[in-house]
Structure formats: structure tokens, C-alpha cells
Amino acid sequence: MRYPIITLSDCQRLATEMNKGTFPSLERYTQERYTHRLSTGDVMDQSEIKRAAVLIHDILEKNRAKYGRDRDRLEGRVAPILYSALHKVDLAVLDDPGFWCFLSLKYFWNFIAWREKKAFTEGNYLKYVCGERSTESVLTRMYLRVQALGGSEYGSMASEVPMATDFWRSHIIRVRTGTAPSLTRAFVERQRDDRLNTPELRQFARRLNRTWTNILLNIYDDEEARQLIEELWTR
């Protein structure tokens, strides 16, 4: 299958121009790659991605004021929309930073610029647009947030914890917890219902991360995960 990409170098150059208010034609910078080196295959169908982009844009326009102080929560709210649009995409494509660069510039620039407004204002924004660092790029971390929960079935949980930027980035998707859906769900439920402040949360996360040393937590079912989280929470 052929799929669109924008190289990292072009993404950086284009993002710099776009952040200054200049929007060049992306077609001349868009290239095609193949999921299999020796097969051209079919061209990727982008219709679901386009619909997701429109829906996310509409939600943003209607909720700018509501989520102005908690932009992460809107990120979580729309993350399942992006995930659902990409759930049929080949893993080889999702592993390609160039594909995420293409999506960021082509379809989701306005959302990303709103989500990371401070970084865009200060000029420190490229890591949020380019797909090279999956836990920093806005789109990849949105996808990983829903994946960490176990997929679209649990997508509503992606926005249940308010003011949760550090919670998701530092304590879920950057660490092994994000590979264990039942554990992630139990963690989200506990933080939602009995919120720890930042220092306490970091202490808990260290205890949880150390637990991986002796136990394969990604084989826990929901009840086992809840029991473990409860035990560590009350220590």
C-alpha cells in the first residue's frame, strides 16, 4: 500500500513557515512510501482521517473557552476520534514519523497549535508537530493514550482525569504502564476518584514502576489490576 509522508526536514521547515502565518502548498512536499518495498499496492484511503479532522475541528471551535484552562482534557476527549480513524492503518505506517508529520500539517495543524499554544508562541513547538518523538508529538500521544486504555471501547476514559498532562505523559505513555491496558484503566479510575497531587503521584508512580521488576503486570486482569493499584495507593 502507498501512503503519504512528509520528511522530518521538510516538516520542520514547513511548520516554521506555518507558525509565522504562511501556509505553503503541501502537495509539493508530500511523498509516497510503500508498506512493502516490492509492492506498490493501493493508495491509502484518507476518508476516515478527513472526517476525524473535521469533527475534531468542530469540537475545538465549540469548546475553546470551556477547555482553555485544561487543554489536555480536550486532547483526551478527541483522542478516541483520531484513534478510530487510524485503527485499520497498517502498523508499518503508524511506525513511520513521516506519516505523522503529514497528518499534523495536512489535517490537524489548528488543533495542535491550540493545544500547545504556549510552545507555539515561544517557538518551541517542533516536537509537538513532527512525529519523531511519539510521546511528545500531539497526534501520536493521543493515539497512544487510547491504545494504553485498551482501544476505542475504553476511549471515554481518556478525558476522565482533569488537569492530567503530566499524568498521561509521564506516568502512562512514557513508561511500561502504558503497555498494560487493565493497569492503565485502574490507574485512571483511582486518580479520577481519589486524586493525588503531583509529588504524591510521582511517589506512587515510582512504586508502580518498581513493581514491574518482579511481576509481568500486563497479564493482570481488571480486578487484579485494581487490587494492585489499591495496595500501592494506600501505602
N, C-alpha and C positions, 0 to 999 in steps of 0.2 A: 504493500500500500504506500502511496505517496502522501506525504503530509507537509505542511508549511512550517518553515522556521525562519527566524531572523538571527543572524550570528550575534554572539556576545559583543563583539566590537561595534557592529552596526547598531545594536540595541543601545549601547552606551551613548553613541553619537546622536541617535535619533531622540532618545529620552532627554538629552541635554537641550536639544532644539525645542522639543515639545514643552519642556518645563519653562522655556522662555516665551512660549506662546506661538511658536512657529510649528505648523503641522504639515510636514512634507508628505508626499505620496509614499505610502509604504510598499506599494506594488514593486517598485524597482529594487527594493531591498529584501523582498520576500523570496526565499529559495525553497526548493523541494528536496526532501530526503526520502529514503525508502526504508521500510521496516526490514526488508530483506535485500541484501546487496545485489542479488542477481535477478530480482523481480521488480518490475515497475508497479504491477498491480493496479488497483483502483485509487482514485483520488479520495482523500478523506472527506466525508460528509460533515460540513460545519454547521448544519442547520440547527442542531440542538444547542451548540455553543452560542450561535447568534441569538436564539430565543432566551437562553440564560442571561446573556449580556443585556438584552432589552429589559428583562424582568428585574435584574439587579439594579439597573439604572433607574427604573421606575420606583423601586423601593427606596433607593437612595434619595431621589428627588422628593419623595413624600415624607421622608423621615430625617432630613438633615438636622433640623432643630432638636428633635426628640433624642437623637443619639450623639449630639455634638460633644457631650462630655464623656461618653462611653462608646467610642468608635469601635472598640473591639467587639462589643456586643452586637453591633450591626454586622460586623465581619462574620461573627458566628451565625447570625440569623440567615445570611445569604450563602454561607458556605455549602449547605446541602444542595442549593440550586446549581452551583458550579460542579459539585461532585456528581450529581445526577447526569449532568450534561456530558461528563467525561467517563462515566462508568464503563462504557463499551470501547474506549480507546485502548489500543494496544499498549502493553507495559513498556515496550521499547520506545514508544513515542513519549510517554509520561516521564521516562528517564532522560529525555533529551532537553537540556536547558534552552536550546534554541526554540523549541516548541512553546515553552512558557514565555519566552521573550516575545514571540509572535502574538500570543494571546494577550499579554499585558498591553502591548502597544496598539493592537488592532481593535480589541473589544472592551478592555477593562481599564483603560488609562484614567478615565474620570473617577472611577471608584477608588483606584489605588492612590491617586493624587489626593482625594478627600481623606482616605483612611490614614495616610501618612503625611498629613498637611504640614506638620512641623518640620519634618525631614525635607519635604519638597521646598519649603520656604528657605531653609538653611542650606540647601544644596547637597544634603547628604542622603540621597534618595535612590541611587542606582541599585543598591542591594535589594530594594523592595520591588524593583521592576524586572531586573534580569533574573533568569531562572537558575543561576549558577548555585546559589545557596538556598536549598529547599526550605530550611526552617526560617529564612528571612523574607524571601520573596512572598509577597502578599497572596498570590494565587496558589502557589504550592503549599503554603502553610494552611490555607483554607481547605484545600483538598486533604491534606494530612490530618487536619482536625477531625473531619468526618470519618476518615479511614480509621483513625485511632479509636473512635467510638464503636466501630463495627459496621459502618456503612450507612446508607440512606435511612434504613429503618430506625436508627437512633439519632438522626440528624438534628432533631429539635433540641437535643441536649447540648448542642454546640454553642447555644446562646443562653443557657440557663444560669451561668455564673456571671454576675455583673463585675465590671472593672477587672477583667481577667486576662489582660495582656500577658503579664508575667506568668500567670498560672499555666496558660496553654503553651507558650513558647518554651519556658524554662523547665517546666515540670511534667509536660506531656510529650510534645513532639520532638524535643531535643534529646530525650532520654529513652531508655528501654520501655518505660511505662506505655509509651505510645504504640508499642507493638503488641500490647495485651488489651484487647477491647473490653473484656469484663472488668479488668482492673481500672482502666480509664473511666468507665461508666461509674464504678463505685466511688472513685476519687471525685468525680464531678458531683455526684449526688451529695457526698459528705461536705464538700466545700460550699455547695449551694445551700445546704440546710444548717450548717454549723461553721460559718466562715472563720478561717484562721487569718490573722493579719500577716503581713509579709515576713517578718522574722520567724514567726511560728510555722508558717507554711514552708519556709526553707528548711527548718529543722525537721519537719515531718518528711519532706521530700528526701532529705539525706537518709533518714531511717528507711524509707521505702526503697531507695536506690541500693542501699546496702543489703537489703533482703534478697535482691537478685543474685547475690554471690552464692547463695546456697540453695535457692529454690527457683524452678522454672515457672515464673508467675503467669506466663502466657498460656498455661494449660489449666488455670483455675476457671471454674465456672462462676456464675454471678454470685451465688451465695458464699462460696469460698473467698471470693474477692472482697465482698462486703465485710466478712468476718475479719479478714486480714487488715483492711483499712480501719475498721473499728478498733482493733487491738493496737495498731500503731498510733492511731489518733489520740487515744486516751493515755498513752504512756507519759 
